[in-house]
Amino acid sequence: MRHGGHNGYAKSGFSPDKPPPKRIAAAGGGSSGQVAAGTARRLRAPASGPLRSTSSGAGRAGSISVAARLPSAQTSVHASSGLHPSIAESVPRKTALLMENALGTRDDPRDPNRYSRDFLVKRLTELQESKLPLLEYAKAVDLANGEGPVLQTYLNENIPSNKVAGNTSKVKASKALVDIWRGLVVVIGHPRGLLSSSLQGKLDQYIAMMENQCKDASALVEEEEGSSSVKSVKISADERSRGYLQGGATRPRTKAEQNCPDCGMHFVHYPPENKAMEERNKQKRQAWEKDCKEWERWLKNPRSEPPKDLSGKVMKKAPPPPRYESPIGVCKAYTLCHSLSVGGYKCPSCKDRSCETCTNKCSFAFRKK
């Protein structure tokens, strides 16, 4: 989907005769760290699904020894270039580091994206308790991919086998949670990795947390390294975490304004901060109009003392118009990827995060004239 026209955006580099470039990011920078399209095409289902866990967390006979049967390292997983592509592309390294930093260092109780150490340790404990069934799901996905025990080995190495210590540091827990997510998101995003309802319920808080963290981190990376010829305007952390048309955000009135000047899709919204900006602009205009009236009154009787503006300074000439702030528009395509969490966003077009909307990671922000 491409749309021509500059739509009144205060940016150079967009021509009404030349559609803006389509930004479809590689997999991984998105809300759930989606696998790249090339990798996704390789994921074919095996004849039989993963073993379902019982109430005790074990599968059928023999599944208890899955971890023991796995090799300690795989050349295909730890190649000279790093992780296996399906894992490295699920959450790129820079995104992963930003996620670790956000989880491990945010301590302001007023921050809605802050998580306590106890909360993080509890999520890591739930993963440790679910290790065996998760390895079975990874095994099923590996069989579908036909590339050996790539995901199974990775999760076996990164999910703790022993009980998680209650005094585990926040930084250490954050790193472990992100490392696990890089492999787990590939597993549960595959048809053969569809979790049982009991396991989904147990891990849903972890899944939702990691999807949200990945959205925020991916938007930060996009803000810094976006492919657009025009640099994106910086946005607040609150706006970065805000969903499309949520938290008081509004939809632009015209369809032309709803189209992103960068990716061309119609998911632009106006942050609620624009309302405060409009109020400040209104106050500036009212103050300027008042100063203009005072100046005109003095011109009719110049023998009196020159008037003063609202700041108390004597006017020496007609007051210049104020500099108004321009409202901000933000493309929220990056928030509209099908969620693997029970309560997350559900894409109306697909379930495997492969459609045009789910693969679009655009977070372009701009000022409108």
C-alpha positions in Angstrom: 0.0 0.0 0.0 1.6 3.2 -1.1 0.1 6.7 -1.0 1.3 9.8 -2.8 1.1 13.4 -1.7 2.8 15.3 1.1 -0.5 15.7 3.1 0.7 19.0 4.5 3.6 17.5 6.4 6.3 19.9 7.4 9.1 17.7 6.0 11.3 17.9 3.0 12.0 14.9 0.8 8.4 13.9 0.1 7.0 14.6 -3.3 3.3 14.5 -4.3 4.4 12.8 -7.5 6.6 10.2 -5.9 5.1 7.8 -3.3 7.1 7.5 0.0 9.2 4.5 0.5 7.5 1.4 2.0 9.1 0.5 5.3 8.7 -3.1 6.0 11.3 -3.9 8.6 13.0 -7.2 8.9 11.4 -9.5 11.4 12.5 -9.1 15.0 12.1 -5.3 15.5 8.4 -5.8 16.2 6.1 -6.2 19.0 6.7 -9.9 19.4 10.1 -10.2 17.7 8.7 -11.9 14.6 10.8 -14.2 12.5 12.0 -12.8 9.2 9.9 -13.6 6.2 12.5 -15.9 4.7 12.7 -17.9 7.9 8.9 -18.0 8.3 8.6 -19.6 4.9 10.8 -22.4 6.0 8.6 -23.2 9.0 6.6 -26.2 7.9 4.6 -28.3 10.3 5.6 -31.9 11.0 3.2 -34.8 10.9 2.6 -34.7 14.6 2.4 -31.8 17.1 4.4 -31.2 20.3 3.7 -33.2 23.4 1.2 -31.6 25.6 2.3 -31.2 29.2 0.4 -32.9 32.0 -0.5 -31.3 35.3 2.9 -32.2 36.6 4.6 -30.4 33.6 5.9 -33.6 32.0 5.0 -35.1 28.6 4.6 -38.7 27.7 7.1 -41.3 28.7 10.7 -40.4 27.8 10.1 -36.6 27.7 11.7 -36.2 31.1 15.1 -36.9 29.6 14.9 -34.4 26.7 17.3 -31.9 28.3 19.8 -34.7 29.0 19.7 -35.9 25.4 20.5 -32.5 24.0 24.0 -31.7 22.9 25.8 -29.1 25.0 26.4 -27.0 21.8 25.5 -27.0 18.2 27.6 -25.7 15.4 24.4 -24.5 13.6 23.4 -22.5 16.7 26.7 -21.0 17.7 28.2 -20.4 14.3 31.1 -18.0 13.8 28.5 -15.3 12.9 26.7 -15.7 16.3 23.3 -17.2 16.9 21.2 -19.2 14.4 19.5 -16.7 12.0 16.0 -17.6 13.2 17.0 -16.6 16.8 19.2 -13.7 15.9 16.5 -12.2 13.6 13.7 -12.7 16.1 15.0 -10.0 18.4 18.1 -8.2 17.0 21.0 -7.7 19.4 20.5 -3.9 19.8 16.8 -4.4 20.5 17.7 -7.1 23.1 20.2 -4.8 24.8 17.6 -2.0 25.1 15.1 -4.5 26.5 17.6 -5.7 29.1 18.4 -2.1 30.1 14.8 -1.1 30.4 13.8 -4.1 32.5 16.9 -4.0 34.7 17.2 -0.2 35.4 13.8 1.3 35.6 13.1 2.0 39.2 10.6 4.9 39.2 7.4 3.7 40.8 5.4 6.1 38.6 6.8 4.5 35.5 4.1 2.2 34.0 6.7 0.1 32.3 8.7 -0.5 35.5 8.8 -4.1 36.9 10.0 -5.0 40.4 12.8 -7.5 41.0 10.4 -9.9 42.6 8.1 -9.7 39.5 11.0 -10.5 37.2 12.3 -13.3 39.4 8.8 -14.8 39.5 8.5 -14.8 35.7 11.9 -16.5 35.5 10.8 -19.1 38.0 7.7 -19.9 35.9 9.9 -20.5 32.9 12.2 -22.8 34.9 9.2 -24.8 36.1 7.9 -25.0 32.5 11.3 -26.0 30.9 10.5 -29.6 30.0 7.2 -28.9 28.1 8.8 -25.9 26.4 11.7 -28.1 25.2 9.1 -30.5 23.7 7.5 -27.6 21.8 10.9 -26.4 20.6 11.6 -30.0 19.4 8.4 -30.0 17.4 9.3 -26.7 15.7 12.8 -27.9 15.0 11.5 -31.0 13.3 9.2 -28.8 11.2 12.2 -26.6 10.2 14.4 -29.6 9.4 17.5 -27.9 10.7 18.4 -30.0 13.7 17.7 -29.2 17.4 18.4 -25.5 17.0 15.7 -24.0 19.2 15.6 -26.9 21.6 19.4 -26.5 22.3 19.1 -22.8 22.7 16.3 -22.9 25.2 17.9 -25.8 27.1 21.0 -23.6 27.5 19.1 -20.4 28.5 16.2 -21.6 30.6 17.5 -22.4 34.1 17.4 -26.1 35.1 17.7 -25.4 38.9 15.4 -23.5 41.1 15.8 -19.7 40.6 17.3 -18.0 43.7 14.9 -15.5 45.3 17.8 -13.0 45.7 18.7 -13.0 42.0 19.6 -9.5 40.9 17.2 -7.5 38.7 19.9 -7.1 36.1 20.7 -10.8 35.9 17.0 -11.7 35.8 16.4 -9.2 33.0 19.2 -10.6 30.9 17.9 -14.2 31.3 14.3 -13.2 30.5 15.4 -11.5 27.3 17.8 -14.3 26.2 15.0 -16.8 26.6 12.6 -14.7 24.7 14.8 -14.5 21.6 14.3 -18.2 21.2 10.9 -18.8 22.7 9.2 -16.2 20.5 10.2 -18.3 17.5 8.8 -21.4 19.1 5.4 -20.1 20.2 5.0 -18.1 17.0 5.0 -21.3 15.0 1.9 -23.4 14.5 3.7 -26.4 16.2 4.6 -24.2 19.1 1.0 -23.4 20.1 1.0 -23.7 23.9 -1.6 -25.6 25.8 -4.1 -23.5 27.6 -2.6 -24.2 31.0 0.9 -23.4 29.9 -0.3 -20.3 28.1 -2.0 -19.1 31.2 1.1 -19.7 33.3 3.4 -17.8 31.0 1.0 -15.1 29.7 2.3 -12.3 31.9 5.8 -13.0 30.7 4.7 -13.1 27.1 2.8 -9.8 27.4 5.7 -8.1 29.2 8.3 -9.1 26.6 6.0 -8.1 23.7 5.6 -4.7 25.2 9.3 -4.3 25.9 10.1 -5.4 22.4 7.7 -2.8 20.9 9.3 0.0 22.9 12.9 -1.1 22.1 12.2 -1.6 18.4 10.6 1.9 18.2 13.7 3.4 19.8 16.0 1.6 17.3 13.7 2.7 14.4 13.8 6.3 15.7 17.6 6.2 15.6 18.2 4.1 12.5 15.1 4.5 10.4 15.4 4.0 6.7 13.6 7.2 5.9 15.4 10.1 4.2 13.9 12.4 6.8 14.7 11.9 10.5 11.9 11.0 12.8 10.8 13.4 15.5 11.7 12.2 19.0 8.6 11.1 21.0 8.1 10.6 24.8 8.4 7.2 26.5 4.7 7.4 27.2 3.9 7.8 23.5 6.3 5.1 22.5 4.4 2.7 24.8 1.0 3.9 23.8 -1.2 1.7 21.6 -2.9 2.9 18.5 -5.7 5.4 19.3 -5.3 4.5 23.0 -4.7 6.7 26.1 -6.5 9.7 24.7 -4.9 9.7 21.3 -7.1 10.8 18.4 -7.5 9.8 14.7 -6.7 12.5 12.1 -9.8 13.8 10.5 -9.0 13.2 6.9 -7.8 9.9 5.3 -4.9 11.8 3.8 -3.7 12.8 7.2 -4.1 9.2 8.5 -1.5 8.0 6.0 2.1 7.8 7.2 4.4 10.0 5.1 7.1 7.3 5.5 5.5 3.9 5.1 2.2 4.9 3.5 -0.1 2.9 5.8 -3.1 4.5 7.5 -2.1 4.1 11.2 -1.1 7.7 12.1 -2.6 9.0 15.3 -2.3 12.3 17.2 -0.9 11.9 20.8 -3.0 13.4 23.6 0.0 15.8 24.3 -1.2 17.7 21.2 -4.1 19.0 23.2 -1.8 20.6 25.7 0.2 22.0 22.8 -2.9 23.5 21.2 -3.7 25.1 24.6 -0.3 26.7 24.8 -0.6 27.9 21.2 -4.0 29.4 22.1 -2.5 31.3 25.0 0.4 32.6 22.9 -2.1 33.9 20.3 -4.3 35.6 22.9 -1.3 37.3 24.5 0.0 38.5 21.1 -3.4 39.8 20.1 -3.6 41.7 23.4 -0.1 43.2 22.8 -1.1 44.2 19.3 -4.2 46.1 20.6 -2.0 47.9 23.2 0.5 48.9 20.4 -2.3 50.2 18.1 -3.8 52.2 21.0 -0.4 53.8 21.6 0.1 54.7 17.9 -3.1 56.8 18.1 -1.6 58.7 21.0 2.2 58.4 20.8 2.8 61.2 23.3 2.0 58.8 26.1 4.5 56.2 27.4 5.0 53.2 25.1 3.1 50.2 26.3 4.6 47.1 27.8 4.1 43.6 26.7 2.9 40.8 29.0 6.5 40.0 30.0 7.0 43.6 31.2 9.2 44.8 28.4 8.6 48.2 26.7 7.5 47.8 23.1 9.6 49.5 20.5 7.7 48.2 17.5 4.7 46.2 16.7 4.9 42.8 18.4 5.9 40.0 16.0 3.6 36.9 15.7 4.5 34.1 18.2 6.2 30.9 17.2 3.6 28.3 17.5 4.3 24.6 18.2 3.4 22.1 15.5 1.2 19.1 16.4 2.9 15.7 16.2 1.7 12.7 14.3 3.0 9.2 15.0 2.7 6.1 12.9 1.7 3.3 15.2 2.0 0.4 12.8 4.7 -1.1 15.1 2.0 -1.7 17.7 -0.4 -3.6 15.5 1.4 -7.0 15.3 -0.7 -10.0 16.2 0.0 -10.7 19.9 0.9 -14.1 21.3 -0.5 -13.0 24.7 -4.1 -13.9 25.5 -5.2 -10.3 26.1 -3.0 -8.7 23.4 -3.9 -7.2 20.0 -5.4 -9.7 17.6 -4.8 -9.0 13.9 -8.0 -9.3 11.8 -6.0 -10.4 8.8 -3.7 -13.2 10.1 -2.7 -15.3 13.1 0.9 -15.9 12.2 2.1 -12.3 12.0 2.8 -12.6 8.3 0.4 -10.0 6.8 1.4 -6.5 5.6 0.3 -4.9 8.8 2.0 -7.3 11.2 5.3 -7.0 9.4 5.3 -3.2 9.2 7.4 -1.9 12.1 7.1 1.8 11.2 7.1 4.2 14.2 7.8 7.4 12.2 6.9 10.6 14.0 6.6 14.0 12.3 5.4 17.5 12.8 2.4 18.7 10.8 2.0 22.2 9.4 
